[in-house]
Amino acid sequence: MNPRQFVDTIGAHWRLALVLTLIGLLLPIGWSLSTEPEYRSSARIFLTTPGGRGAPTTLSTAGTSPYEGDQFSRQRAQTYVRLVAGDDFAARVADRLGRPDLAGTVSDAVSARVIPDTVLIEVAAVTTDPTEARDVAAAATDQLSDEIRALETPTGMRVPTVDPTTVSSAYVPTETNGPRTGYLTALGGSVGLAAGVTAAVFAARLRRTIDRPEDVVEVLGRPVLGSIPHTGVTSTAPYDELRYNLEYLDPHFTSGVLLVTSTRAEEGKTSVVTGLSRAFAQTGKLVVTVNGDLRNQAGGEVIGLTNVIAGDLPVGQALVIDPDIGLAVLPSGPAPAEPATVLESAEFGRMFQQLRTVFDVVIVDSPDLARFDDARVLAAHSDAVLLAVSTGILGRDELVGAKAALDSVRAPLVGAVVTKADRGRDGSQAHFGYRGPRAGTGAQATETVST
């Protein structure tokens, strides 16, 4: 995913990223507001080794020099810290306070640590009352000092090998120790933002629909030549742009047979055919549109392509001409029993050759690729193939399958046009189709097509 795709992904899923970021911000704030403030008080004990000349023999290795005594104290300090952890120590501190009922509170509130590279032990207490925090810290400090002296005084001796001295007394704190609302909010917001961005990326990866023109290009490996906001022909500008891109972008299409198909039904390809044929006709070119969808006719009695293939009438008599812009239309005609047989017949190929010799541009509207092989058969008669893609509806796997179907017959795919199928006000799908002469009306085409 390149930077532009990343930005587009976040833009497409910004609501998800925003929601998770807000959750990350609001959770710490809510927790802080619902949590009672805590206060921390601490005291410090300095460990000395009496040692020296004339000291008890048990200190012969620890008191012969200040350096050795200091090392001895540091090693013992880690052991003293462990004395603080435990319910027994907490119970003794509570008794010292004259509050045996506080044993549970003391166990959770009291902690101890060795200050790095020193012989200092810091004893701290955290409670919801500042005065209580001071009292518990002071009592825990005194209790630990007494227990160190008791443990470090050899039998028969009056001088302990390690003597704890309180060098910093417990105090009544004036500032809260927690919750740290600002820090937690910033952390929560950062985590929420990271989670939101990650979720947006995963959502984009997991979403299997074609949502953007870039998705179409990624799957097809061909450009998006146009975008039709609505499938109804309400403006000529999108079709003029599509016609221009077809003619001037590489690979380009200027004349011959252009097949317009889609992955599934109701993607607006017929509207693309209608609008594009008019755009070509308005440039002065002779254009004919062919309804190659022999499986979906608006009425069974329409004269058209199948009548020509059956030999009922020449192709010229089956064409319907728009005299205003010189646009010809060849309807599909009555539904045949075997559409594939009609499309693969030699007569069908000869009819296309006739149309090529007379018209500059032949635009064919074919069935979709998902249900039938008709589009692939029609591609064999085409100089270029344009794929109509409806974004937000079509699945990525469907588009991959459509490309594979076209590649299997080496169809000359020049690109795609992004569409969005119109829906009526009642939510029903709008109908797209050709109108042609009914049987027996005697509608005639221009005599430039052989009769």
C-alpha positions as CSV (number, residue, x, y, z in Angstrom):
1,M,0.0,0.0,0.0
2,N,1.6,3.2,-1.1
3,P,1.1,6.6,0.8
4,R,-1.7,7.7,-1.5
5,Q,-3.6,4.4,-1.1
6,F,-3.1,4.7,2.7
7,V,-4.5,8.2,2.8
8,D,-7.4,7.1,0.6
9,T,-8.1,4.1,2.9
10,I,-8.2,6.3,6.0
11,G,-10.4,8.8,4.2
12,A,-12.8,6.0,3.2
13,H,-12.9,4.6,6.8
14,W,-12.4,7.8,8.8
15,R,-15.5,7.2,10.9
16,L,-14.1,4.0,12.2
17,A,-10.7,5.6,13.0
18,L,-12.5,8.5,14.7
19,V,-14.7,6.3,16.8
20,L,-11.8,4.2,18.1
21,T,-9.7,7.3,18.8
22,L,-12.6,8.9,20.8
23,I,-13.0,5.6,22.7
24,G,-9.3,5.7,23.5
25,L,-9.6,9.3,24.8
26,L,-12.9,8.9,26.7
27,L,-12.1,5.6,28.5
28,P,-9.2,7.0,30.6
29,I,-11.2,10.2,31.3
30,G,-14.2,8.2,32.5
31,W,-12.0,5.9,34.5
32,S,-10.2,8.9,36.1
33,L,-13.5,10.6,37.0
34,S,-14.8,7.4,38.6
35,T,-11.6,6.7,40.6
36,E,-10.9,8.2,44.0
37,P,-7.7,10.2,44.0
38,E,-4.7,8.5,45.7
39,Y,-1.8,10.0,47.7
40,R,1.7,8.8,48.1
41,S,4.0,9.2,51.1
42,S,7.5,7.7,51.5
43,A,10.5,7.5,53.8
44,R,14.1,6.4,53.3
45,I,16.3,4.1,55.3
46,F,20.1,4.3,55.1
47,L,21.9,1.0,55.8
48,T,25.2,1.3,57.7
49,T,27.7,-1.4,58.6
50,P,29.2,-0.6,62.1
51,G,32.3,-2.8,61.4
52,G,35.9,-1.6,61.8
53,R,38.6,-2.5,64.2
54,G,37.3,-4.3,67.3
55,A,34.0,-5.1,65.5
56,P,32.3,-8.5,66.0
57,T,34.0,-11.3,64.3
58,T,31.0,-11.9,62.2
59,L,31.8,-8.7,60.4
60,S,35.4,-9.6,59.6
61,T,34.6,-9.8,55.8
62,A,32.2,-6.9,55.7
63,G,33.7,-4.2,57.9
64,T,37.4,-4.3,57.2
65,S,37.0,-1.4,54.7
66,P,34.2,1.1,53.9
67,Y,34.0,-0.2,50.4
68,E,33.5,-3.8,51.4
69,G,30.9,-2.7,54.0
70,D,29.0,-0.8,51.3
71,Q,28.9,-3.8,49.0
72,F,27.7,-6.0,51.8
73,S,24.9,-3.6,52.6
74,R,23.8,-3.4,48.9
75,Q,23.6,-7.2,48.7
76,R,21.5,-7.4,51.9
77,A,19.2,-4.5,50.9
78,Q,17.6,-6.6,48.2
79,T,16.7,-9.2,50.8
80,Y,15.2,-6.6,53.1
81,V,12.9,-5.3,50.4
82,R,11.4,-8.7,50.1
83,L,10.4,-8.6,53.8
84,V,7.9,-5.9,53.0
85,A,5.9,-8.1,50.6
86,G,3.6,-10.3,52.5
87,D,0.5,-10.3,54.7
88,D,2.5,-11.0,57.9
89,F,4.5,-7.8,57.5
90,A,1.3,-5.9,56.8
91,A,-0.4,-7.3,59.9
92,R,2.5,-6.2,62.0
93,V,2.4,-2.7,60.6
94,A,-1.4,-2.5,61.2
95,D,-0.8,-3.6,64.8
96,R,1.9,-0.9,65.2
97,L,-0.7,1.6,64.0
98,G,-3.2,0.2,66.5
99,R,-5.5,-0.6,63.6
100,P,-5.5,-4.4,63.0
101,D,-8.4,-3.8,60.6
102,L,-6.1,-2.0,58.2
103,A,-4.0,-5.1,57.5
104,G,-5.6,-5.6,54.1
105,T,-5.2,-1.9,53.2
106,V,-1.5,-1.9,54.3
107,S,-0.8,-5.0,52.2
108,D,-2.0,-3.3,49.1
109,A,-0.6,0.1,50.0
110,V,3.0,-0.5,51.1
111,S,5.9,-1.1,48.8
112,A,9.7,-0.9,49.0
113,R,12.6,-0.6,46.6
114,V,16.3,-0.1,46.7
115,I,17.4,3.1,45.1
116,P,19.8,2.1,42.4
117,D,23.6,2.4,43.1
118,T,22.9,3.3,46.8
119,V,22.3,1.6,50.2
120,L,19.0,3.5,50.5
121,I,15.7,1.7,50.8
122,E,12.6,3.7,50.0
123,V,9.4,2.6,51.8
124,A,6.2,4.1,50.3
125,A,2.5,3.9,51.0
126,V,-0.3,4.9,48.6
127,T,-3.8,5.4,50.0
128,T,-6.9,7.6,49.3
129,D,-6.2,9.7,52.4
130,P,-3.0,11.8,52.6
131,T,-2.7,11.6,56.4
132,E,-3.2,7.9,56.4
133,A,-0.6,7.5,53.6
134,R,1.9,9.3,55.9
135,D,1.0,7.2,58.9
136,V,1.2,3.9,57.1
137,A,4.6,4.8,55.4
138,A,6.1,5.9,58.8
139,A,4.8,2.7,60.5
140,A,6.1,0.5,57.7
141,T,9.5,2.2,57.8
142,D,9.9,1.8,61.6
143,Q,8.7,-1.9,61.4
144,L,11.2,-2.7,58.6
145,S,14.0,-1.0,60.6
146,D,13.2,-3.1,63.7
147,E,13.1,-6.3,61.7
148,I,16.4,-5.6,60.0
149,R,18.1,-5.0,63.4
150,A,16.5,-8.1,64.8
151,L,17.7,-10.2,61.9
152,E,21.2,-8.7,61.7
153,T,22.1,-8.8,65.4
154,P,24.0,-12.1,66.1
155,T,23.2,-14.1,69.2
156,G,25.1,-12.7,72.1
157,M,25.9,-9.5,70.4
158,R,24.5,-6.0,70.9
159,V,25.6,-4.4,67.7
160,P,23.8,-5.4,64.4
161,T,25.9,-6.2,61.4
162,V,23.7,-3.8,59.4
163,D,22.1,-0.8,61.2
164,P,19.2,0.9,59.4
165,T,18.8,4.7,59.9
166,T,15.8,6.7,58.8
167,V,17.2,9.6,56.8
168,S,14.0,10.9,55.3
169,S,10.8,10.7,57.2
170,A,7.3,10.2,55.9
171,Y,5.3,13.3,55.1
172,V,1.7,14.3,54.4
173,P,1.4,14.6,50.6
174,T,-0.2,17.7,49.1
175,E,-0.6,16.4,45.5
176,T,-2.3,13.4,44.2
177,N,-0.4,10.4,43.0
178,G,-3.1,9.3,40.6
179,P,-5.0,8.8,38.5
180,R,-2.7,10.6,36.0
181,T,-5.6,11.8,33.9
182,G,-3.5,13.8,31.4
183,Y,-1.0,11.1,30.8
184,L,-3.6,8.4,30.5
185,T,-5.8,10.4,28.2
186,A,-2.8,11.1,25.9
187,L,-1.8,7.4,26.0
188,G,-5.4,6.3,25.4
189,G,-5.8,8.7,22.5
190,S,-2.6,7.5,20.9
191,V,-3.6,3.8,21.3
192,G,-7.1,4.6,20.0
193,L,-5.7,6.4,17.0
194,A,-3.3,3.5,16.3
195,A,-6.1,1.0,16.7
196,G,-8.4,3.1,14.4
197,V,-5.8,3.3,11.7
198,T,-5.1,-0.4,11.9
199,A,-8.8,-1.2,11.9
200,A,-9.3,1.0,8.8
201,V,-6.5,-0.8,7.0
202,F,-7.9,-4.2,7.9
203,A,-11.4,-3.1,7.0
204,A,-10.1,-2.1,3.6
205,R,-8.3,-5.4,3.2
206,L,-11.3,-7.4,4.3
207,R,-13.8,-5.5,2.3
208,R,-14.2,-7.3,-1.0
209,T,-16.2,-4.7,-3.0
210,I,-14.8,-2.4,-5.7
211,D,-15.2,1.0,-4.1
212,R,-12.9,3.3,-6.0
213,P,-11.6,3.7,-9.6
214,E,-8.2,2.8,-8.2
215,D,-9.6,-0.6,-7.2
216,V,-10.7,-1.2,-10.8
217,V,-7.2,-0.2,-12.2
218,E,-5.6,-2.5,-9.6
219,V,-7.6,-5.6,-10.7
220,L,-7.8,-5.0,-14.4
221,G,-4.4,-3.5,-15.1
222,R,-6.2,-1.1,-17.5
223,P,-7.2,2.5,-17.1
224,V,-10.6,3.8,-16.0
225,L,-11.6,5.8,-19.1
226,G,-14.7,7.5,-17.7
227,S,-17.0,7.9,-14.8
228,I,-20.8,8.0,-15.3
229,P,-22.4,9.5,-12.1
230,H,-25.9,8.2,-13.2
231,T,-26.7,5.6,-15.7
232,G,-29.6,7.6,-17.1
233,V,-28.5,9.8,-20.0
234,T,-29.0,13.2,-18.3
235,S,-25.7,14.8,-19.4
236,T,-23.5,14.3,-22.5
237,A,-20.3,15.5,-20.7
238,P,-19.4,12.1,-19.1
239,Y,-19.9,10.3,-22.4
240,D,-17.9,13.0,-24.4
241,E,-15.1,12.5,-22.0
242,L,-15.3,8.7,-22.3
243,R,-15.3,9.0,-26.1
244,Y,-12.3,11.4,-26.0
245,N,-10.3,9.0,-23.8
246,L,-11.2,6.0,-26.0
247,E,-9.8,7.8,-29.0
248,Y,-6.7,9.4,-27.6
249,L,-5.5,7.3,-24.6
250,D,-3.3,4.3,-25.3
251,P,-4.6,1.7,-26.2
252,H,-7.0,3.8,-28.2
253,F,-10.1,3.1,-30.2
254,T,-11.1,5.3,-33.1
255,S,-13.1,3.0,-35.4
256,G,-14.2,-0.6,-35.8
257,V,-16.2,-2.7,-33.4
258,L,-16.4,-1.8,-29.7
259,L,-17.9,-4.4,-27.3
260,V,-19.4,-3.0,-24.1
261,T,-20.0,-5.6,-21.4
262,S,-20.1,-5.9,-17.6
263,T,-19.4,-8.4,-14.9
264,R,-23.0,-8.8,-13.7
265,A,-26.4,-7.6,-14.9
266,E,-27.8,-4.1,-14.1
267,E,-24.5,-2.3,-14.1
268,G,-25.7,0.3,-16.6
269,K,-23.7,-0.9,-19.6
270,T,-26.7,-0.3,-21.9
271,S,-26.8,3.4,-20.8
272,V,-23.1,3.6,-21.5
273,V,-23.7,2.2,-25.0
274,T,-26.5,4.7,-25.6
275,G,-24.6,7.7,-24.4
276,L,-21.3,6.7,-26.0
277,S,-22.9,6.0,-29.4
278,R,-24.4,9.5,-29.4
279,A,-21.1,11.0,-28.4
280,F,-19.4,9.3,-31.4
281,A,-22.3,10.3,-33.7
282,Q,-22.1,13.9,-32.8
283,T,-18.5,14.0,-34.1
284,G,-19.8,13.2,-37.6
285,K,-19.0,9.5,-37.6
286,L,-21.4,6.9,-38.8
287,V,-22.4,4.9,-35.7
288,V,-24.5,1.8,-35.3
289,T,-25.3,0.2,-31.9
290,V,-26.0,-3.5,-31.9
291,N,-28.0,-5.2,-29.1
292,G,-26.1,-8.4,-28.7
293,D,-28.0,-9.5,-25.7
294,L,-30.2,-12.2,-27.2
295,R,-31.4,-13.4,-23.9
296,N,-33.1,-10.3,-22.6
297,Q,-35.5,-8.6,-25.0
298,A,-38.2,-6.1,-24.1
299,G,-40.7,-7.7,-26.5
300,G,-40.7,-11.0,-28.4
301,E,-42.0,-9.5,-31.8
302,V,-39.2,-6.8,-32.3
303,I,-37.5,-7.1,-35.6
304,G,-33.7,-7.2,-35.3
305,L,-30.5,-9.2,-35.3
306,T,-32.0,-12.7,-35.1
307,N,-34.3,-12.0,-38.1
308,V,-31.2,-11.1,-40.1
309,I,-29.3,-14.3,-39.0
310,A,-32.4,-16.4,-39.8
311,G,-32.5,-14.9,-43.3
312,D,-35.9,-13.3,-42.8
313,L,-34.8,-9.9,-44.0
314,P,-31.5,-8.0,-44.9
315,V,-29.7,-6.2,-42.2
316,G,-30.6,-2.8,-43.7
317,Q,-34.3,-3.4,-43.1
318,A,-33.6,-4.3,-39.5
319,L,-31.9,-1.1,-38.6
320,V,-33.6,1.8,-36.9
321,I,-32.3,5.3,-37.8
322,D,-32.3,8.4,-35.7
323,P,-32.5,11.1,-38.4
324,D,-31.4,13.9,-36.1
325,I,-27.9,12.6,-35.5
326,G,-27.6,9.8,-38.0
327,L,-27.4,7.1,-35.4
328,A,-28.5,3.6,-36.3
329,V,-29.7,0.9,-33.9
330,L,-29.9,-2.9,-34.6
331,P,-32.2,-4.4,-32.0
332,S,-31.7,-8.0,-30.9
333,G,-34.9,-9.3,-32.4
334,P,-37.0,-12.3,-31.2
335,A,-35.3,-14.5,-28.7
336,P,-33.7,-17.6,-30.3
337,A,-33.8,-21.0,-28.9
338,E,-30.0,-21.2,-28.8
339,P,-28.4,-17.8,-28.5
340,A,-24.9,-19.2,-28.4
341,T,-25.5,-20.9,-31.8
342,V,-26.6,-17.7,-33.3
343,L,-23.6,-15.8,-32.1
344,E,-21.2,-18.5,-33.3
345,S,-22.8,-18.8,-36.8
346,A,-21.1,-17.8,-40.0
347,E,-24.1,-15.6,-40.8
348,F,-23.4,-13.6,-37.7
349,G,-19.8,-13.0,-38.8
350,R,-20.9,-11.9,-42.3
351,M,-23.4,-9.5,-40.8
352,F,-20.7,-7.9,-38.7
353,Q,-18.5,-7.6,-41.7
354,Q,-21.3,-5.7,-43.5
355,L,-21.7,-3.3,-40.6
356,R,-17.9,-2.7,-40.6
357,T,-17.8,-1.7,-44.2
358,V,-20.5,0.9,-43.8
359,F,-20.2,2.4,-40.4
360,D,-17.2,4.0,-38.8
361,V,-18.1,2.8,-35.3
362,V,-20.0,-0.4,-34.3
363,I,-20.9,-0.5,-30.6
364,V,-22.2,-3.8,-29.3
365,D,-24.1,-4.2,-26.1
366,S,-23.5,-7.7,-24.8
367,P,-24.8,-9.9,-21.9
368,D,-22.9,-9.8,-18.7
369,L,-19.9,-12.1,-18.2
370,A,-21.1,-13.7,-15.0
371,R,-24.0,-15.8,-16.4
372,F,-23.1,-16.5,-20.0
373,D,-20.3,-17.0,-22.5
374,D,-22.0,-14.7,-25.1
375,A,-19.7,-11.8,-24.3
376,R,-16.6,-13.9,-24.9
377,V,-18.0,-15.0,-28.2
378,L,-18.8,-11.4,-29.2
379,A,-15.3,-10.4,-28.2
380,A,-13.9,-12.5,-31.1
381,H,-15.7,-10.1,-33.5
382,S,-14.5,-6.9,-31.7
383,D,-11.6,-4.6,-32.0
384,A,-11.9,-3.3,-28.4
385,V,-13.7,-4.2,-25.2
386,L,-14.9,-1.7,-22.6
387,L,-16.0,-3.1,-19.2
388,A,-18.7,-1.3,-17.3
389,V,-18.1,-1.5,-13.5
390,S,-20.5,-0.4,-10.8
391,T,-18.5,0.7,-7.8
392,G,-19.8,0.0,-4.2
393,I,-21.8,-3.0,-5.5
394,L,-19.4,-5.3,-7.5
395,G,-17.2,-7.7,-5.6
396,R,-13.5,-7.8,-6.1
397,D,-13.6,-11.5,-6.8
398,E,-16.3,-11.0,-9.4
399,L,-14.2,-8.4,-11.2
400,V,-11.2,-10.7,-11.1
401,G,-13.4,-13.5,-12.7
402,A,-14.5,-11.1,-15.4
403,K,-11.0,-10.2,-16.3
404,A,-10.0,-13.9,-16.4
405,A,-13.0,-14.6,-18.7
406,L,-11.9,-11.9,-21.1
407,D,-8.2,-13.0,-20.9
408,S,-9.2,-16.5,-21.7
409,V,-10.2,-15.4,-25.2
410,R,-7.5,-12.7,-25.5
411,A,-10.2,-10.0,-25.6
412,P,-8.7,-6.6,-26.5
413,L,-9.7,-4.9,-23.2
414,V,-8.9,-1.2,-23.5
415,G,-10.2,-0.1,-20.1
416,A,-13.3,0.4,-17.9
417,V,-16.0,2.9,-17.3
418,V,-17.2,3.4,-13.7
419,T,-21.0,3.4,-13.4
420,K,-23.7,3.5,-10.8
421,A,-27.0,1.8,-11.8
422,D,-30.0,4.1,-11.5
423,R,-32.9,3.2,-9.3
424,G,-36.4,4.5,-9.5
425,R,-37.9,6.5,-6.6
426,D,-39.6,3.4,-5.4
427,G,-36.3,1.6,-5.2
428,S,-36.8,-0.6,-8.2
429,Q,-34.1,-1.0,-10.8
430,A,-34.5,1.3,-13.8
431,H,-34.9,-0.5,-17.2
432,F,-32.5,-0.1,-20.0
433,G,-33.2,-1.4,-23.5
434,Y,-33.5,-0.7,-27.2
435,R,-36.6,0.2,-29.0
436,G,-37.1,-1.1,-32.5
437,P,-39.8,-1.6,-35.1
438,R,-42.4,-4.2,-34.5
439,A,-42.9,-7.0,-36.9
440,G,-44.9,-5.8,-39.9
441,T,-44.2,-2.1,-39.5
442,G,-42.0,-2.0,-42.5
443,A,-39.4,0.3,-40.9
444,Q,-36.5,0.7,-43.3
445,A,-32.8,1.6,-42.9
446,T,-30.6,3.7,-45.0
447,E,-29.7,2.1,-48.4
448,T,-26.0,2.3,-47.7
449,V,-26.4,-1.1,-46.1
450,S,-26.9,-3.8,-48.8
451,T,-30.4,-5.2,-48.9
